[in-house]
Amino acid sequence: MKLDDLVLHPRTQQLTKKFASKLPQGLIIDGPVGSGVSTLALAIANHVGSPDFVILPKKRKNGEYVINPIEGNVIIDDIRQLYKQTQTAQPGKHVYVIDTGLKSMTISAQNAFLKLLEEPRDGLHFIISTHQFEQLLPTIVSRCQRLSVLPITNEQTTDFLDRFTIDDQTKKARLAFVGRGRPALLQYLIDNPDAYEKRVKIMSDAKILLGVDTYEKIHTIQLYKDSRADAITLLDDMNYQLQTIIKKHPNKELARTIDKNLSTRDHISAGGNVRLQLLSNVL
């Protein structure tokens, strides 16, 4: 993927060109899931002429580590191997992309990575692509520059969707709503009909939890008790719908509901019981 092929918010595009023209030793690219942080990292690496070097998150399974972008973390063994690999100088630019998946790097891996940042070398660069910027150690953040990927504009979203043969205007509107300016997510939902239907179902369930029918709320919550990730998406959809209303009609009560949803989201993210947290939130 080339930089010119990516759909980026104008501000993100401006910063991308700046970093691509003079790449720092350490760069953190962060943004929400579906914003394309990993694709952007690889595009920058390719732009400066680097071969593909990517470290992916892993999780232990049956006694060994296997790649798992959803539940895995970047582990210390891979960072140690990276340290050995980069000790020998090589011609040209070499950009190593550390893709943290949906999680992050383990603390031990981050401490090991600091050694690489503390020993700069001409032509050697590192890009961390992450959705969890706040989980990076301050010592890493202070030694890197940051590129935050902003959601693309509504006009860009419309142009992006027009690239595809989507005759159903309702589907287009739903894609724009759940995509929320994240082109990688939009592409994924377009390419995967089952994922699109599931995502629309979560959007519809969010409306139910914002309604007044207690029975419907309890029944809906039961559907999410075993899926932490879907429950978080559900809360995000609830807040997005509330924010859309507040933009047109400011309301203190709705603002308090958003804060309550955010608190519930934090509790679920931290490992709280999904069913109990959702029940206490909406009842």
Secondary structure, DSSP 8 states (H G I E B T S, - for coil): --GGGS---HHHHHHHHHHHHS--SEEEEE-STTS-HHHHHHHHHHHTT---EEE--EEEETTEEEE-TTT-BB-HHHHHHHHHHTSS--SS-EEEEEE-TTS-B-HHHHHHHHHHHTS--TTEEEEEEES-GGGS-HHHHTTSEEEE-----HHHHHHHHTTS----HHHHHHHHHHHTT-HHHHHHHHH-HHHHHHHHHHHHHHHHHTSS-HHHHHHHHHTTTT-HHHHHHHHHHHHHHHHHHHHHS--HHHHHHHHHHHHHHHHHHTT--HHHHHHHHH-
